[in-house]
């Protein structure tokens, strides 16, 4: 059975030992709040702070009876919550499957029950009661959004289920009911840092780790490539919410932004529009509420749900350099649930595995605090190390896999501490086809794609394609795939003359017909064969490199070794595979037995392309493979998930409603769930305007963030159609040529652009194939560059 190859999205299941990251989390809820009721919104905040881990709860504003706006609906789906509590604000049918389990109220472990079971509450500071700030105070909304609200008193039924007596927060840790001497920025910022008392929302973080969303580049504010929520990484937590007092949507916006970033002791921060905003900003700067990411300059987003963008631009201008008015949608992004992380090595069999749901440490530390309802208040998810599953709507329910997929991980259906999870991991093709299904498309492997994927399995993985990365080798292989014989050539030439004579643009048609002459041989007698000398010449005259290349090709079943035999009777030469060379042999033309088929001197081995390699070359699949390898290399993250989740080198896509059918020579699935198509050609003359038009149509069908075209020809051989096809504005279209596709170790250098037409200096770090193979020699077959971080499963 073929091995699972990371980056190749085929039907091969995960197999063998794999390291999984396990995350135990408190149930994460979204609460629907009435958009016209400020008191309902503050009550919802208190409900969130009533639950252990309530700091990660989301607030979704909606009119009474609905519907929820598209901005908040998308935010809800992106966050993959476990439960959405309608709170009788909207009917259940208005919520999609991405909203998790829909209930009337939030579920989870009561914070007061956890405090009651802790043995260190005597050392806790008192919890601040935000109700000491009057609702008429313009700063009340900021205090509620940044600090939360005191947990609601438990009902007798809840106390009974938790097996607790009548108890309150005051009894356990004490409540700070001293109102601020002066409400405002300095006091609020100090209280977000636990001084002089603990905020209600910070108390719910007890025993849980905060995981921040992706922070973006160390050096650049915007990502080098289009990515979902890419603009949010420009600012990260540096966000100011300018709000209208008592505006519910502003309150939800500020609370949610702080929830995404773990309720920190710094920005995101909320400021009433009635305040002296430049003075407050100066106080925030003095209090170190903002911090730049990496080596980037500080940028702060100014947002609001109630103020117009023009008003925000005027406010941002007053705040000084680095402050920008930004639409709300640009900073609302998916947050990562609070969790406790552990790891487990499991053994997959045909994509199936079992794993303990809880780690031993979690069973000891968490279950003792959770009480009798321990199975109901938590979720457990498993993620493949450095290879999270992209967000796909079709995976958000329980119908396809063992359970839903969210946050790059597969959730365990059962979550009791002693349970064992049965995991059914999605193979690459299921993941890719599900992403297409989300867009109303059905996907099937194309014939060139199937042949190309099989070649990757033959060479072991994507790095196994490295011996092809030399133009003279590709030319030699193309020669092996061409027909031989004068009769065929004459017939084909007559056909070319007929086609050219009928064409309007005879020069262009002649060029296309010449391009089409490289047609694979159809019979055994038409196949060409070469000796070691041909490979030695192609590899810089290095015999050591040629021998290593041929050893690799034979091991991968890409070349067949044989000898030439000459029949004494009919004087015809025939190529015999190695297994048939022992005399006597039978002449394939006259069927006579040849007792002495070889001469008295040394037998010279001659090499032919295998049937599979012939198919790859005849279908022009080599350009698909090398373009795919380049993308996986250039977007490979050395210390975490890459930009590209994986790809397939040839997919036929059919629109479910129109029946329109198009083919992507390469279809890549990005880590954010986007799909990117590519059009690949062996030679530059093979590209026509219709190919570009089809690619643009395919981008529209896929809602692709960018696309590319690729050729094995060098940039200097690419005509105006290729040069004019490059596009950087709007939906980018990149043009990849031989310089990129034949790069052994493409590297994205600082301030470089390896995707530009013709490439850049970051494409030549590992030298050339002849140098590399001459250095490695016989050891090349088992060599893998040290920069490859994903272990083979």
TAQUI-V516745 format. One record per residue. RES is the residue in one letter. SS is DSSP state (H for helix, E for strand, C for the rest). BURIAL is 1 if it has 24 or more other ideal C-beta (glycine too) atoms within 12 Angstrom, else 0. D_CENTER is the distance of its C-alpha to the mean C-alpha in Angstrom with 2 decimals. Layout:
RES/SS/BURIAL/D_CENTER
RES/SS/BURIAL/D_CENTER
//
This chain:
X/C/0/26.67
X/C/1/23.71
X/C/0/21.39
X/C/1/17.73
X/C/1/15.92
X/C/1/12.39
X/C/1/10.53
X/E/1/13.17
X/C/1/12.45
X/C/1/16.12
X/C/1/18.30
X/C/1/18.98
X/C/1/18.70
X/C/1/17.72
X/C/0/21.05
X/E/0/22.86
X/E/0/22.38
X/E/1/18.97
X/E/1/18.46
X/E/1/17.06
X/E/1/16.77
X/E/1/18.92
X/E/1/19.16
X/E/1/22.42
X/E/1/22.56
X/E/1/25.38
X/C/1/25.05
X/C/1/23.22
X/E/1/25.04
X/E/1/25.14
X/E/1/28.71
X/E/1/29.93
X/E/1/32.66
X/E/1/35.40
X/C/1/34.85
X/C/0/38.63
X/C/0/39.43
X/H/1/38.89
X/H/0/40.56
X/H/1/38.17
X/H/1/35.21
X/H/1/36.85
X/H/1/37.69
X/H/1/34.05
X/H/1/33.26
X/H/1/36.02
X/H/1/34.62
X/H/1/31.25
X/H/1/33.19
X/C/1/35.16
X/E/1/32.24
X/C/1/30.93
X/C/1/27.50
X/H/1/28.40
X/H/1/27.02
X/H/1/23.57
X/C/1/25.21
X/E/1/24.38
X/E/1/27.19
X/E/1/26.85
X/E/1/29.90
X/E/1/31.46
X/C/0/34.95
X/C/0/37.13
X/C/0/36.52
X/C/0/33.26
X/C/0/31.26
X/C/1/28.25
X/C/1/27.14
X/H/0/23.89
X/H/1/22.69
X/H/1/23.26
X/H/1/22.19
X/H/1/18.68
X/H/1/18.65
X/H/1/19.84
X/H/1/17.27
X/H/1/14.27
X/H/1/15.84
X/C/1/16.20
X/C/1/19.71
X/C/1/21.89
X/E/1/24.99
X/E/1/26.06
X/E/1/29.76
X/C/1/31.51
X/C/1/34.59
X/C/0/36.60
X/C/1/35.28
X/C/1/33.46
X/C/0/33.85
X/H/0/31.23
X/H/0/30.73
X/H/0/29.20
X/C/1/26.09
X/C/0/23.23
X/H/1/21.72
X/H/1/18.81
X/H/1/21.58
X/C/1/22.01
X/E/1/25.61
X/E/1/28.04
X/E/1/31.19
X/C/0/34.04
X/C/1/33.52
X/C/1/31.04
X/C/1/31.08
X/C/1/30.76
X/C/1/32.86
X/E/1/35.58
X/H/1/35.48
X/H/1/39.27
X/H/1/39.25
X/H/1/36.96
X/H/1/39.31
X/H/1/42.25
X/H/1/40.99
X/C/1/40.16
X/C/0/42.96
X/C/0/42.17
X/H/1/42.44
X/H/0/45.72
X/H/0/43.87
X/C/0/41.52
X/C/0/42.37
X/C/1/43.42
X/E/1/40.91
X/E/1/41.47
X/C/1/42.49
X/H/1/40.95
X/H/1/43.62
X/H/1/46.02
X/C/1/44.57
X/C/0/46.24
X/C/0/44.24
X/C/0/46.40
X/C/1/45.12
X/C/1/42.62
X/C/1/40.54
X/H/1/40.32
X/H/1/36.98
X/H/1/35.49
X/H/1/37.01
X/H/1/35.65
X/H/1/32.08
X/H/1/32.03
X/H/1/34.21
X/C/1/34.04
X/C/1/37.15
X/C/1/39.33
X/C/1/38.38
X/C/1/40.39
X/C/0/43.26
X/C/1/42.47
X/C/0/44.47
X/H/0/47.02
X/H/0/44.92
X/H/1/41.90
X/H/0/44.22
X/H/0/45.68
X/H/0/42.35
X/H/1/41.43
X/C/0/44.99
X/C/1/45.78
X/C/0/48.89
X/C/0/49.08
X/C/1/47.26
X/C/1/45.70
X/H/1/43.54
X/H/0/46.78
X/H/0/48.15
X/H/1/45.24
X/C/1/44.15
X/C/1/46.17
X/E/1/45.33
X/E/1/45.83
X/C/0/47.65
X/C/0/48.87
X/C/0/47.80
X/C/1/46.53
X/C/0/49.47
X/C/0/47.58
X/C/1/44.34
X/C/1/41.91
X/H/1/39.22
X/H/1/40.72
X/H/1/41.54
X/H/1/38.19
X/H/1/36.18
X/H/1/38.44
X/H/1/37.94
X/H/1/34.10
X/C/1/34.80
X/C/1/37.12
X/C/0/40.36
X/C/0/42.95
X/C/1/41.43
X/E/1/38.16
X/C/1/36.29
X/H/1/35.80
X/H/1/32.03
X/H/1/31.85
X/H/1/33.88
X/C/1/31.24
X/C/1/28.82
X/C/1/31.23
X/C/1/29.80
X/C/1/26.13
X/E/0/23.55
X/C/1/21.63
X/C/1/17.90
X/C/1/16.96
X/C/1/13.82
X/C/1/12.08
X/C/1/15.08
X/C/1/14.03
X/C/1/16.01
X/C/0/19.23
X/C/0/21.08
X/C/0/19.93
X/C/1/19.90
X/C/0/17.44
X/C/1/14.15
X/C/1/14.93
X/C/1/12.59
X/C/1/12.20
X/C/1/9.55
X/C/1/10.26
X/C/1/12.85
X/C/1/13.14
X/C/1/16.89
X/H/1/16.90
X/H/1/15.96
X/H/1/19.08
X/H/1/21.21
X/C/1/19.42
X/C/1/22.38
X/C/1/24.99
X/E/1/25.84
X/E/1/29.33
X/E/1/30.06
X/E/1/33.41
X/E/1/34.85
X/C/1/37.92
X/C/1/39.76
X/C/1/39.35
X/C/1/36.60
X/H/1/34.45
X/H/1/31.32
X/H/1/31.57
X/H/1/32.01
X/H/1/28.90
X/H/1/26.89
X/H/1/28.20
X/H/1/27.79
X/H/1/24.17
X/H/1/23.18
X/H/1/25.00
X/H/1/23.42
X/H/1/19.88
X/C/1/21.11
X/C/1/23.20
X/C/1/26.59
X/C/1/27.28
X/C/1/30.68
X/C/1/29.72
X/C/1/27.99
X/C/1/26.72
X/E/1/30.40
X/E/1/32.53
X/E/1/35.71
X/E/1/38.27
X/C/1/39.04
X/C/0/42.69
X/C/1/42.27
X/C/0/42.98
X/H/1/39.34
X/H/0/39.89
X/H/0/41.93
X/H/1/39.33
X/H/1/36.64
X/H/0/39.05
X/H/1/39.43
X/H/1/35.68
X/H/1/35.45
X/H/0/38.42
X/C/1/36.82
X/C/0/33.62
X/C/1/31.50
X/C/1/29.10
X/C/1/27.30
X/C/1/25.29
X/C/1/21.93
X/C/0/22.41
X/C/0/24.81
X/C/0/24.20
X/C/0/27.04
X/C/1/27.18
X/C/1/26.10
X/E/1/26.88
X/E/1/25.88
X/E/1/28.86
X/E/1/28.05
X/C/1/30.17
X/C/1/30.23
X/C/1/33.96
X/C/1/34.65
X/C/0/34.18
X/H/0/31.98
X/H/0/35.27
X/H/0/36.63
X/H/1/33.55
X/H/0/33.81
X/H/0/37.40
X/H/1/36.55
X/H/1/33.81
X/H/0/36.40
X/H/1/38.80
X/H/1/36.37
X/C/0/36.22
X/C/0/33.84
X/C/0/30.15
X/E/1/30.32
X/E/1/28.72
X/E/1/29.02
X/C/1/25.64
X/C/0/24.99
X/H/1/24.09
X/H/1/20.94
X/H/1/19.49
X/H/1/19.70
X/C/1/19.06
X/C/1/15.57
X/C/1/14.15
X/C/1/15.97
X/C/1/15.52
X/C/1/18.50
X/C/1/21.33
X/E/1/21.41
X/E/1/23.04
X/E/1/20.93
X/E/1/22.19
X/E/0/21.10
X/E/1/22.30
X/E/0/22.53
X/E/1/22.75
X/E/0/23.82
X/E/1/22.11
X/E/0/24.44
X/C/0/23.15
X/C/1/19.94
X/E/0/22.19
X/E/1/22.88
X/E/0/24.80
X/E/1/24.40
X/E/1/26.60
X/C/1/25.30
X/C/1/26.74
X/C/1/27.33
X/H/0/30.98
X/H/0/30.67
X/H/1/29.25
X/H/1/32.00
X/H/0/34.51
X/H/0/33.30
X/C/1/31.84
X/H/1/33.80
X/H/0/37.05
X/H/1/36.10
X/H/1/34.78
X/H/1/38.04
X/H/0/38.78
X/H/1/35.80
X/C/1/33.23
X/C/1/31.31
X/C/1/30.88
X/C/1/29.51
X/E/1/26.30
X/E/1/22.98
X/E/1/21.20
X/E/1/17.60
X/E/1/16.24
X/E/1/12.91
X/E/1/12.54
X/C/1/13.07
X/C/1/10.30
X/C/1/8.04
X/C/1/7.18
X/C/1/7.03
X/C/1/5.14
X/C/1/8.24
X/C/1/10.64
X/H/1/14.25
X/H/1/15.84
X/H/1/14.66
X/C/1/16.09
X/C/0/19.55
X/C/0/21.30
X/C/0/22.38
X/C/1/19.74
X/C/1/18.94
X/C/1/21.05
X/C/1/19.82
X/C/1/17.24
X/E/1/13.57
X/E/1/12.63
X/C/1/11.07
X/C/1/8.68
X/E/1/12.06
X/E/1/14.82
X/E/1/17.97
X/C/1/21.36
X/C/0/23.86
X/C/1/26.67
X/C/1/26.75
X/C/1/30.29
X/C/1/30.71
X/C/0/32.32
X/C/0/30.07
X/E/0/28.06
X/E/1/24.75
X/E/1/24.30
X/E/1/20.65
X/E/1/19.65
X/C/1/16.20
X/C/1/14.58
X/C/1/14.68
X/H/1/12.29
X/H/1/14.58
X/H/1/14.98
X/H/1/11.31
X/H/1/11.36
X/H/1/14.85
X/H/1/14.18
X/H/1/11.74
X/H/1/14.68
X/H/1/17.15
X/C/1/15.90
X/C/1/17.06
X/C/0/20.34
X/E/1/19.75
X/E/1/20.59
X/E/1/19.01
X/E/0/20.93
X/E/1/20.73
X/C/1/23.09
X/H/0/25.85
X/H/1/24.61
X/H/1/21.12
X/H/1/22.73
X/H/1/24.98
X/H/1/22.30
X/H/1/20.17
X/H/1/23.46
X/H/1/24.15
X/H/1/21.01
X/H/1/22.32
X/H/1/25.72
X/H/1/24.73
X/C/1/22.67
X/C/1/19.17
X/H/1/17.64
X/H/1/19.91
X/H/1/22.76
X/H/1/22.74
X/H/1/24.11
X/H/1/27.75
X/H/1/27.17
X/C/1/26.29
X/C/1/29.85
X/H/1/31.52
X/H/1/34.80
X/H/1/33.20
X/H/1/31.43
X/H/1/34.80
X/H/1/36.61
X/H/1/34.32
X/H/1/34.72
X/H/1/38.46
X/H/1/38.36
X/H/1/36.80
X/E/1/39.50
X/C/1/42.74
X/C/1/46.01
X/C/0/49.50
X/H/0/51.74
X/H/0/52.28
X/H/0/48.62
X/H/0/48.38
X/H/0/51.45
X/H/0/50.25
X/H/0/46.83
X/H/0/48.49
X/H/0/50.76
X/H/0/47.78
X/H/1/46.17
X/H/0/49.45
X/H/0/49.71
X/H/0/46.20
X/H/0/46.81
X/H/0/50.24
X/H/0/48.86
X/C/0/46.07
X/C/0/46.57
X/C/0/44.67
X/H/0/46.08
X/H/0/44.54
X/H/0/40.98
X/H/0/41.71
X/H/0/43.22
X/H/1/40.14
X/H/0/37.95
X/H/1/40.46
X/H/0/40.53
X/H/1/36.76
X/C/0/37.20
X/C/1/39.80
X/C/1/37.34
X/C/1/37.60
X/E/1/37.26
X/C/1/40.47
X/C/0/41.52
X/C/0/44.14
X/H/0/44.59
X/H/0/47.42
X/H/1/45.33
X/C/1/42.77
X/C/1/43.07
X/C/1/43.16
X/E/1/43.26
X/E/1/44.38
X/H/1/42.92
X/H/0/44.54
X/H/1/42.20
X/H/1/39.12
X/H/1/40.99
X/H/0/41.69
X/H/1/38.09
X/C/1/36.92
X/C/1/39.22
X/C/0/42.25
X/C/1/40.86
X/H/0/42.20
X/H/1/40.13
X/H/1/36.88
X/H/1/38.15
X/H/1/39.07
X/H/1/35.69
X/H/1/33.96
X/H/1/36.25
X/H/1/35.86
X/H/1/32.07
X/H/1/32.51
X/H/1/35.07
X/H/0/33.06
X/C/1/30.08
X/C/0/32.64
X/C/1/32.06
X/E/1/35.67
X/E/1/38.90
X/E/1/41.88
X/E/1/45.35
X/E/1/48.75
X/E/1/51.08
X/E/1/54.17
X/E/0/57.22
X/C/1/59.56
X/C/0/63.27
X/C/0/64.35
X/C/0/62.12
X/C/0/60.98
X/C/0/57.34
X/E/1/54.48
X/E/1/51.62
X/E/1/48.44
X/E/1/48.25
X/E/1/45.29
X/H/0/45.95
X/H/0/46.66
X/H/0/49.49
X/C/1/51.22
X/C/0/53.91
X/C/0/57.27
X/C/0/58.82
X/E/1/56.31
X/E/0/56.67
X/C/0/56.54
X/C/1/53.99
X/C/0/56.27
X/C/0/59.76
X/C/0/58.94
X/C/0/61.53
X/E/0/61.19
X/E/1/60.81
X/C/0/62.32
X/C/0/61.54
X/C/1/58.33
X/C/1/57.69
X/C/0/59.82
X/C/0/61.49
X/C/0/58.96
X/C/0/55.45
X/C/0/52.97
X/C/0/50.09
X/C/1/46.70
X/E/1/44.89
X/E/1/41.23
X/E/1/39.81
X/E/1/36.29
X/C/1/35.30
X/H/1/34.85
X/H/1/31.10
X/H/1/30.88
X/H/1/33.29
X/H/1/31.03
X/H/1/28.03
X/H/1/30.35
X/H/1/32.16
X/C/1/29.05
X/C/1/27.66
X/C/1/24.47
X/H/1/24.56
X/H/1/23.11
X/H/1/20.12
X/H/1/19.54
X/H/1/20.11
X/H/1/17.95
X/H/1/14.99
X/H/1/15.96
X/H/1/16.23
X/H/1/12.75
X/H/1/11.34
X/H/1/14.09
X/H/1/14.01
X/C/1/10.39
X/C/1/10.71
X/C/0/11.00
X/C/0/14.27
X/C/0/14.20
X/C/0/10.87
X/C/1/7.17
X/C/1/6.55
X/C/1/5.38
X/E/1/5.15
X/E/1/4.25
X/E/1/7.84
X/E/1/10.70
X/E/1/14.26
X/C/1/17.24
X/C/1/19.16
X/E/1/18.70
X/E/1/21.47
X/E/1/20.61
X/E/1/23.39
X/E/0/23.76
X/C/0/25.18
X/C/0/27.72
X/C/0/28.90
X/C/0/28.56
X/C/0/27.33
X/E/0/25.74
X/E/1/23.71
X/E/1/22.07
X/E/1/18.95
X/C/1/19.69
X/E/1/16.01
X/E/1/13.27
X/E/1/9.68
X/E/1/6.75
X/E/1/4.06
X/C/1/0.87
X/C/1/4.66
X/C/1/6.10
X/C/1/7.99
X/E/1/9.84
X/E/1/11.57
X/E/1/14.92
X/E/1/17.17
X/E/1/20.91
X/E/1/22.36
X/E/1/26.05
X/C/1/28.11
X/C/1/30.52
X/H/1/30.47
X/H/1/33.37
X/H/1/31.37
X/C/1/29.47
X/C/1/31.19
X/H/0/30.78
X/H/0/30.12
X/H/1/26.96
X/H/1/25.66
X/H/0/26.86
X/H/1/25.07
X/H/1/21.79
X/H/1/22.29
X/H/1/23.16
X/H/1/20.06
X/H/1/17.97
X/H/0/20.04
X/H/1/19.54
X/H/1/15.73
X/C/1/15.75
X/C/1/13.71
X/C/1/13.16
X/E/1/14.52
X/E/1/15.90
X/E/1/17.78
X/E/1/20.92
X/E/1/21.87
X/E/1/25.17
X/C/1/26.75
X/C/1/29.60
X/C/0/29.98
X/H/1/29.64
X/H/0/33.44
X/H/1/33.78
X/C/1/31.58
X/C/0/33.72
X/H/0/33.51
X/H/1/31.23
X/H/1/28.47
X/H/0/29.29
X/H/0/29.46
X/H/1/26.21
X/C/1/24.17
X/E/0/23.10
X/C/0/21.58
X/C/0/22.59
X/C/0/21.37
X/C/0/18.68
X/E/1/18.43
X/E/1/19.33
X/E/1/19.29
X/E/1/21.99
X/E/1/21.41
X/C/1/24.62
X/H/1/26.09
X/H/1/25.69
X/H/1/21.90
X/H/1/21.68
X/C/1/24.35
X/C/1/23.18
X/C/1/23.24
X/C/1/21.10
X/C/1/19.56
X/C/1/19.10
X/C/1/18.16
X/C/0/21.40
X/C/0/22.29
X/C/0/23.53
X/C/0/22.74
X/C/1/21.05
X/C/1/20.18
X/C/1/19.06
X/C/1/22.52
X/C/1/25.01
X/C/1/26.48
X/C/1/24.07
X/C/1/25.31
X/H/0/26.77
X/H/1/23.52
X/H/1/23.40
X/C/0/26.43
X/C/0/26.04
X/C/1/26.70
X/C/0/29.62
X/C/1/30.31
X/H/1/30.23
X/H/1/34.07
X/H/0/34.15
X/H/1/31.36
X/H/1/32.87
X/H/1/36.35
X/H/0/35.37
X/H/1/33.60
X/H/0/36.15
X/H/0/36.22
X/H/0/33.59
X/H/1/30.94
X/H/1/30.12
X/H/0/28.77
X/C/0/27.36
X/C/0/23.75
X/C/1/23.02
X/C/0/22.63
X/C/0/19.48
X/C/1/17.46
X/C/0/16.10
X/C/1/14.44
X/C/0/17.50
X/C/1/18.25
X/C/1/18.64
//
